[in-house]
Amino acid sequence: MTDEQPSFDPDHSVGFVETQFATLFESPNELVLESGAKLGPITVAYETYGELSPEKDNAIFVCHALTGDAHVAGWHDAKDRKPGWWEDFVGPGKGLDTNRYFVICANVLAGCKGTTGPMSVDPATGKPYGLHFPFITVGDMVAVHSELVRHLGVDRLLAVVGGSLGGMQVLEWVARFPDQIRAAVCLASAARLSAQGIAFNVVGRRAILSDPMFKNGEYYGEPEGPRYGLALARMVAHITYLSEVSFEDKFGRRLQQGDRLQYNLEKETEFQVGSYLHYQGKRFVERFDANSYLCLTHAMDYFDLAETYGSLEQALGRTNARFLLSSYTSDWLFPTTQSRELVSALLNRRKDVTFVELESSKGHDAFLLEIEPLQRMIEPFLEQTRAGQ
C-alpha cells in the first residue's frame, strides 16, 4: 500500500482507531496465576469501537485467536497495509454493529502486541522476560480481560465472542465469571484441544527451540532471532487452518514455475502450495514473537474445561448466559463432534443454546473468511439477548 489514505467506506468501517493501554494488577494486588506465581503490574493493549450506552448494556468483548491482537477493526493510520483482522465483521451495520454495540478487543496476556508478555521488561532484572515469563493459561488470560472490563466501567457484558483460542476464552469466561456475561458466542472451538492439535503445536515449538538463533529465548536485541524456526512453526500450523478441499482449490498440484518437474533435490519445492506456505511463514515472522508463540500454544494445550471444573456440565452449569455455538463441516482442527459435546452438556443443564454446523470448504479459518452466514446467525441472537428474550 502507498502513503495514500486507505480506501475504506466511512459508512461501513470504524475508520481510524487507536490502541489504548491500561495498567492492572499493580502491587500489592498482583494477579495470582493458575500456576501459583504472581504477576503485576500488567499492561493491557486494547481497542474499543462504538459507544457505551447510558445503561451500559451494549458492551461486547471479542476474544482473539492464537496469532490475533486487539486490532480487530479499522485502520491505525494511512500507511496500514490491511485493516483489523475482523474488519468485515465489526463495524457499522456489520455482524457486530458498532452503531448499536460497544465492542472491546484486547491483546491476550503473554501476547506480543502491547500486553505484558515475554518481550516485556522483567522489573526484577531490567531485561525482557524471555523464557522466564510465567506459565500462562487460558484462565489467566480471561482473568486479565475480566478485570479490564471492570476497569472500563462495565459490570456485565452483553456478550463475549471468540473463535478457536478465542472460543476457549469464551468458555472459560462463562465458567470463571458466570455473572459477568449475558451471552456467549463460541465459534470453531472446543472445551479442549485434541491430541492431534497438541501434536501440531509440539512440532511447531520444536522448530522454534531447535533454531540456533533462539538462544534459550534471549534473542531480544540480537541482529536476528529464531526466524526460521518461527516461520516453520507457522507453516505447520497454517496447514491445520485449511481443508483438503481448500488446498486443492487454491493450488492442486500446480507448479510454481514452468510446466515441467525439474528433478532437483536441492530445490525444496516446485509446487505453488510450498511457495504459499513459505510466504505465510515469512510474513508471520515480521509480526509475531517466538516466545509468545511458545506461551500461547502451551496455554491451548493445557486448556481442559472439564478437567478444571469437574465436568463440562459443572463448568457450563455455573452460568445463566445464553449460548450460540457454531462449527464448520471442513474444520478438522476443531471438528463438529467437539461442539456437539458442548451442546449436550448445555442441554443436560437446561441452558439456552443455539447450535449451527455451517457448510464450508474453508476449514478452520472459515469463521474469519465467511462472514455472511456468521452475520445471519449473530444479529438476531444479539438482538434477542439485549431485549431479554
C-alpha positions in Angstrom: 0.0 0.0 0.0 1.1 3.5 -0.8 1.0 6.5 1.6 -2.4 7.4 0.2 -5.4 7.2 2.5 -6.8 3.7 2.8 -9.8 3.0 0.6 -12.4 2.3 3.3 -16.0 3.4 3.2 -16.6 5.6 6.3 -20.2 4.4 6.4 -19.1 0.8 6.7 -15.9 1.0 8.7 -15.0 2.2 12.1 -12.3 4.2 10.3 -9.1 5.2 12.0 -8.7 3.8 15.5 -6.1 4.0 18.3 -4.8 1.2 20.5 -5.2 2.2 24.2 -3.4 0.8 27.3 -4.5 0.1 30.8 -2.3 -0.9 33.8 -3.9 -3.5 36.0 -2.9 -5.7 39.0 -0.5 -3.2 40.5 1.3 -4.0 43.8 0.1 -5.2 46.2 -2.7 -6.6 44.2 -0.8 -8.7 41.7 -2.6 -11.4 39.6 -2.2 -14.8 41.1 -1.8 -17.1 38.1 -3.1 -20.7 37.9 0.5 -21.9 38.3 0.6 -20.1 41.7 3.0 -17.4 40.5 2.2 -13.8 40.9 2.4 -11.2 38.1 2.0 -7.5 38.2 1.7 -4.8 37.2 0.2 -5.9 33.9 -0.2 -3.6 30.9 -3.1 -4.5 28.6 -3.4 -3.2 25.0 -7.0 -2.8 23.9 -9.2 -1.1 21.4 -12.9 0.0 21.6 -15.4 0.7 18.8 -18.8 2.3 19.1 -20.2 4.0 22.2 -21.2 2.5 25.5 -24.9 3.1 26.2 -26.0 5.1 29.2 -27.4 1.9 30.6 -24.1 0.1 29.9 -26.0 -2.8 28.4 -24.4 -3.0 24.9 -20.8 -4.0 25.6 -19.4 -6.9 23.6 -15.9 -8.4 24.2 -14.1 -10.0 21.3 -11.5 -12.7 22.2 -8.9 -13.1 19.5 -7.4 -16.4 18.3 -3.8 -17.6 18.6 -2.0 -15.0 16.5 -4.5 -12.2 16.6 -4.4 -9.0 18.6 -6.5 -6.1 19.9 -6.8 -4.5 16.4 -10.0 -6.2 15.3 -11.3 -3.5 13.0 -10.5 -0.2 11.3 -7.1 1.3 10.5 -4.3 2.7 12.6 -3.1 5.1 10.0 -2.9 5.7 6.3 0.2 3.5 5.9 -1.6 0.3 7.1 -1.4 -2.5 4.6 -4.6 -4.0 6.0 -7.4 -3.1 8.4 -8.2 -5.0 11.6 -8.3 -8.8 11.4 -12.2 -9.0 11.5 -12.9 -5.8 9.6 -15.7 -7.5 7.6 -17.5 -8.5 10.8 -17.0 -5.5 13.2 -18.3 -2.1 12.2 -21.3 0.0 11.2 -24.1 -2.3 10.0 -22.0 -5.4 10.3 -22.4 -8.5 12.4 -21.1 -6.7 15.5 -22.7 -3.4 14.6 -20.8 -0.5 16.1 -23.8 1.7 15.6 -25.6 -0.4 18.2 -22.8 -2.1 20.3 -19.7 -1.0 22.2 -17.1 -3.5 21.1 -13.9 -4.2 23.1 -10.9 -6.3 22.0 -7.7 -6.8 23.9 -4.4 -8.4 23.2 -4.1 -11.5 25.5 -1.7 -11.9 28.4 1.7 -13.3 27.0 0.9 -11.7 23.6 3.3 -9.6 21.7 1.2 -6.6 20.6 1.3 -4.4 23.7 0.0 -6.6 26.5 2.6 -7.8 29.1 4.4 -10.8 27.7 7.8 -12.4 27.2 9.0 -9.2 25.3 8.2 -7.0 28.3 10.9 -5.9 30.8 11.1 -8.0 33.9 11.2 -5.4 36.8 13.4 -7.8 38.7 16.2 -7.9 36.1 15.6 -4.9 33.9 15.7 -7.2 30.8 13.0 -8.8 28.8 11.4 -11.9 30.4 12.0 -14.2 27.5 11.5 -17.8 28.7 11.4 -16.6 32.3 7.9 -15.2 31.7 5.5 -17.1 34.0 3.5 -20.0 32.5 0.1 -18.6 31.3 -3.2 -20.4 31.0 -6.4 -19.5 29.2 -7.8 -18.9 32.6 -5.1 -16.3 33.3 -5.9 -14.6 30.0 -9.6 -14.4 30.9 -8.8 -13.1 34.4 -7.0 -10.1 32.8 -9.7 -9.4 30.3 -12.4 -9.6 33.0 -10.5 -7.0 35.1 -10.1 -4.8 32.0 -13.9 -4.9 31.5 -14.4 -3.7 35.1 -11.7 -1.1 34.6 -13.7 0.3 31.7 -16.8 0.7 33.9 -18.8 -2.3 32.5 -20.3 -4.5 35.2 -21.9 -7.0 32.8 -21.2 -7.8 29.1 -24.0 -8.3 26.6 -21.8 -11.0 25.0 -18.3 -12.4 24.7 -17.5 -13.6 21.2 -14.5 -15.7 20.0 -13.3 -18.3 17.7 -10.6 -21.0 18.1 -8.4 -20.0 21.1 -10.8 -17.1 21.4 -13.6 -19.6 21.8 -11.7 -21.3 24.5 -11.6 -18.0 26.3 -15.4 -17.6 25.9 -16.0 -21.0 27.5 -13.5 -20.2 30.4 -15.2 -16.8 30.9 -18.7 -18.2 31.5 -17.3 -20.8 33.9 -14.9 -18.5 35.8 -17.0 -15.3 35.9 -20.6 -16.6 35.3 -22.4 -13.4 36.3 -20.4 -11.1 34.0 -21.8 -12.3 30.7 -25.4 -12.4 29.3 -24.4 -14.3 26.2 -21.6 -16.5 24.9 -20.7 -16.9 21.2 -18.2 -19.7 20.6 -17.0 -20.3 17.1 -14.9 -23.2 15.7 -13.6 -24.1 19.2 -13.9 -26.8 21.9 -13.6 -27.5 25.6 -10.1 -29.0 25.0 -7.6 -29.4 22.2 -7.4 -32.8 20.6 -4.3 -35.0 20.7 -3.8 -34.2 17.1 -4.0 -30.5 17.7 -1.5 -30.8 20.6 0.8 -32.8 18.2 1.0 -29.9 15.7 1.8 -27.5 18.5 4.6 -29.7 19.7 6.1 -29.8 16.2 5.8 -26.0 15.9 7.5 -25.4 19.3 10.3 -27.9 18.5 11.0 -25.9 15.3 11.5 -22.7 17.3 13.5 -24.3 20.1 15.8 -26.0 17.6 16.6 -22.8 15.8 20.3 -21.9 16.6 19.2 -18.2 16.9 16.7 -19.0 19.6 19.4 -18.7 22.2 17.3 -20.0 25.1 14.8 -17.3 24.4 17.3 -14.5 24.9 17.4 -13.2 21.4 16.0 -9.7 22.0 18.4 -7.0 20.9 20.2 -9.5 18.6 20.6 -8.8 14.9 18.5 -11.9 14.2 16.0 -14.0 16.2 14.8 -17.5 15.5 13.0 -16.5 12.3 13.5 -19.8 10.5 12.0 -21.8 13.4 9.1 -19.4 13.9 8.4 -19.4 10.2 8.4 -23.2 10.1 6.0 -23.3 13.1 3.7 -21.0 11.3 3.8 -23.2 8.1 2.9 -26.3 10.1 0.1 -24.5 11.9 -1.3 -23.0 8.7 -1.8 -26.4 7.3 -4.3 -27.1 10.1 -6.3 -23.9 9.3 -7.2 -25.0 5.8 -9.0 -28.1 4.5 -8.1 -30.6 1.8 -10.7 -29.0 -0.5 -9.4 -25.5 0.0 -5.8 -26.7 -0.7 -6.9 -28.4 -3.8 -9.0 -25.4 -5.0 -6.2 -23.0 -4.3 -3.2 -24.9 -5.6 -3.9 -28.5 -6.6 -0.5 -29.8 -8.0 0.2 -26.7 -9.9 3.9 -25.8 -10.3 5.4 -22.6 -9.2 7.4 -22.0 -12.4 7.1 -23.6 -15.8 5.1 -26.7 -16.6 7.7 -29.5 -16.1 9.2 -31.1 -13.0 12.9 -30.3 -12.6 14.0 -33.5 -10.7 16.3 -31.3 -8.5 16.8 -32.5 -4.9 18.3 -29.1 -3.9 15.0 -27.4 -4.7 12.8 -27.5 -1.7 9.5 -27.3 -3.6 8.4 -26.8 -7.1 4.7 -26.6 -6.2 2.7 -23.5 -5.6 1.4 -24.8 -2.3 5.0 -24.8 -1.0 5.6 -21.3 -2.1 2.4 -20.2 -0.4 3.4 -21.8 3.0 6.8 -20.1 2.7 5.1 -16.8 2.2 2.9 -17.3 5.3 5.9 -18.2 7.4 7.9 -15.1 6.2 5.0 -12.7 6.8 4.4 -14.2 10.3 7.9 -13.6 11.4 7.5 -9.9 10.6 4.7 -9.5 13.1 5.0 -12.1 15.9 7.4 -13.1 18.7 8.7 -16.7 19.1 8.5 -16.7 22.9 4.9 -15.5 22.8 4.1 -18.3 20.3 5.6 -20.8 22.8 3.5 -19.4 25.7 0.2 -19.3 23.8 0.4 -22.7 22.3 1.2 -24.2 25.7 -1.9 -22.4 27.0 -4.0 -24.0 24.3 -2.6 -27.5 25.1 -3.3 -27.1 28.8 -6.9 -25.9 28.4 -9.4 -28.6 29.5 -12.7 -27.2 30.8 -14.0 -30.5 32.1 -10.7 -31.2 34.0 -10.7 -27.8 35.6 -14.3 -27.7 36.8 -15.0 -31.4 37.3 -17.1 -32.0 34.2 -18.5 -30.0 31.2 -21.9 -29.9 32.9 -20.4 -28.5 36.1 -18.4 -25.9 34.2 -21.2 -24.7 31.9 -23.9 -25.1 34.6 -22.3 -22.2 36.6 -23.9 -19.5 34.3 -27.3 -18.4 33.1 -25.8 -17.0 29.9 -27.4 -17.8 26.5 -25.1 -19.7 24.1 -24.6 -19.6 20.4 -22.2 -22.2 19.1 -21.1 -22.9 15.5 -18.8 -25.4 13.8 -17.7 -25.9 10.2 -18.0 -29.1 8.2 -14.5 -29.0 6.9 -12.8 -27.9 10.2 -10.6 -30.9 11.2 -8.7 -29.0 13.9 -11.9 -28.3 15.9 -14.4 -30.8 14.4 -18.2 -30.7 14.9 -18.1 -33.6 17.3 -16.4 -31.4 19.9 -19.1 -28.7 19.5 -21.8 -31.3 20.0 -20.2 -32.3 23.3 -20.6 -28.7 24.5 -24.2 -28.7 23.2 -25.1 -31.9 25.0 -23.6 -30.6 28.3 -25.6 -27.4 28.0 -28.8 -29.2 27.2 -28.2 -31.5 30.2 -28.1 -28.4 32.4 -31.2 -27.0 30.6 -29.3 -24.0 29.3 -30.4 -21.7 26.4 -28.3 -22.9 23.5 -28.4 -22.5 19.7 -26.0 -24.6 17.6 -25.4 -24.4 13.9 -23.0 -26.5 11.8 -22.1 -24.4 8.8 -21.3 -25.9 5.5 -17.9 -24.7 4.3 -14.9 -25.8 2.4 -12.6 -23.2 4.0 -11.5 -25.3 7.0 -10.8 -23.9 10.4 -10.3 -20.4 9.1 -13.9 -20.3 7.9 -15.1 -18.2 10.8 -12.6 -15.4 9.7 -13.4 -15.8 6.0 -17.1 -16.5 5.5 -18.8 -13.6 7.2 -22.3 -13.6 5.8 -23.6 -16.8 7.4 -22.0 -15.7 10.7 -23.7 -12.4 10.5 -27.1 -14.0 9.8 -26.7 -16.1 13.0 -25.4 -13.5 15.4 -27.5 -10.4 14.5 -30.9 -11.9 15.8 -29.1 -13.7 18.7 -27.7 -10.4 20.0 -31.0 -8.5 19.4 -32.9 -11.1 21.4 -30.3 -11.2 24.2 -30.4 -7.4 24.6 -34.2 -7.4 24.5 -34.2 -10.1 27.2 -36.0 -12.7 25.1 
